[in-house]
């Protein structure tokens, strides 16, 4: 049964942890969906982990649409959320709505917007009132990395935590169905989670959020340029891929791939015709 935002919000009331993973392609999304992941996020992290770009801010709206469509084709039950990429929701309200609808048309069930500026709050309210679900994102917000001065932990004292809580309440009032809390002390994330009604999804924010999200390339041990402290590797696909490719190279060079069971054959009469042609 397809999950919706009401079901995700119900999980918090039931004290059931919400599972979120990023995915960027059809097969990965299909397997995560079959595994029972609640929310699949097409994150702007794909700029780095898939496209090899330097920053998440380098991803374009067109690219987000392509990857969202690929993921949507593989998902039957999970809620699909797509990131609004850099400058797609920061310029003009009508343009923000247009871009959000492009992601919905591509297959997303909801969009994610970072920050709680007055402009963002207006856009979120407009979207949610017109049937486009929005997930918020507070704490460390990658699209604001230049303003934040790098990958820095947020909410490091009570006053800063109160400020993030105030922003979270504004996002809730604007209509967000859930909020990602990134890179903050566990106590701060727990305090915010306990003082708002909608679910929180933690990433580097301790175990007490309503749910957790990880970048799939970290989870699978595939991306090796940088691994955050909070990103547990549940397997090591890098080694599996590397060793498989090395074995392939060796067997092709040795002539052991493909073998007889992996090869199509003509019947003997057709082989004779080929031999007669050569003899002529």
C-alpha positions, -999 to +999 in steps of 0.1 A: +000+000+000+014+034-010+025+055+019+013+091+021+021+121+044-007+112+068+008+077+073+042+092+079+028+116+105+009+088+121+042+070+127+053+097+151+021+094+171+026+056+172+063+060+182+073+041+151+107+051+137+106+064+101+132+051+077+145+073+049+172+066+023+183+085-008+181+069-042+190+082-076+182+053-100+155+028-109+170-004-095+183+010-062+149+027-056+131-006-064+152-026-039+149+000-011+111+000-017+110-038-015+130-036+017+103-015+033+119+019+034+092+045+043+105+075+023+129+076-006+146+109-011+161+121-044+187+143-026+208+170-041+237+149-027+236+132-061+256+162-074+286+148-055+280+111-051+266+103-086+277+131-109+311+138-092+305+175-089+322+195-062+291+208-043+255+199-039+247+235-051+260+224-086+230+202-094+204+216-119+166+215-119+167+195-152+190+169-137+168+166-106+138+159-129+157+131-147+167+113-115+133+118-099+117+101-129+141+072-127+134+066-090+096+070-094+096+041-119+110+018-094+088+026-064+054+013-055+050+019-018+075+044-004+067+081-003+090+098-028+105+132-019+126+153-042+150+180-031+145+215-045+179+222-059+199+254-053+182+286-067+151+267-076+132+280-046+151+312-037+143+336-064+106+341-070+074+325-055+058+317-089+091+301-101+093+281-069+058+268-075+067+260-111+098+241-101+080+222-074+053+211-099+080+200-123+093+176-097+058+164-088+052+158-125+084+138-127+071+114-101+078+129-066+050+128-040+065+158-021+094+182-023+120+192+003+129+229+009+158+240+031+156+268+056+128+289+072+133+324+058+102+345+054+103+339+017+106+302+021+077+302+046+055+320+021+064+295-007+059+265+016+025+278+027+015+285-009+026+250-020+009+231+008-023+250+004-023+240-032-018+203-027+020+200-029+034+184+003+066+199+016+093+185+039+114+211+057+151+210+065+169+228+094+202+227+112+230+224+087+215+232+054+239+222+025+225+248+001+235+275+026+270+261+031+287+294+021+266+314+046+272+288+074+309+288+068+312+251+061+300+218+074+295+230+110+273+215+138+243+237+145+223+241+177+254+238+199+239+256+229+204+262+244+199+296+228+207+283+193+185+253+199+156+276+209+161+294+176+160+262+156+128+252+175+113+285+166+121+279+129+107+244+132+074+257+146+072+282+117+077+254+092+050+233+109+026+263+108+034+268+071+023+232+064+055+211+064+046+174+071+081+166+085+114+183+090+150+170+085+173+180+113+210+178+102+242+180+121+232+189+156+237+176+191+214+147+200+200+166+230+191+196+207+174+173+182+155+155+209+143+188+224+130+200+190+114+166+182+095+167+216+083+202+211+067+200+176+038+179+164+053+168+130+080+141+126+117+150+125+141+130+104+177+131+117+210+129+099+239+134+122+214+145+149+213+115+173+189+086+178+159+105+192+144+120+161+112+105+147+133+088+120+167+087+103+180+094+068+213+083+052+228+089+018+226+055+000+262+058-013+274+061+023+251+033+035+264+010+008+301+019+012+303+030-024+314+067-022+349+071-009+358+108-012+344+116+022+324+097+048+308+118+076+311+106+112+274+098+114+273+078+082+275+041+090+286+018+062+263-012+063+283-029+035+313-022+013+302-020-023+334-002-033+354-034-026+327-056-042+327-035-074+365-031-076+371-069-071+344-078-095+359-056-122+394-069-116+381-105-119+363-096-151+395-080-166+415-111-157+390-136-171+386-117-204+424-114-208+428-152-200+400-162-224+379-178-197+350-153-202+326-160-218+326-198-213+306-224-232+274-220-210+275-182-217+278-186-255+252-191-282+259-218-308+249-224-344+237-259-353+261-282-370+246-277-405+250-240-403+286-243-392+293-265-422+279-238-445+303-213-429+332-237-433+323-243-470+323-206-476+357-203-462+370-232-482+357-216-514 
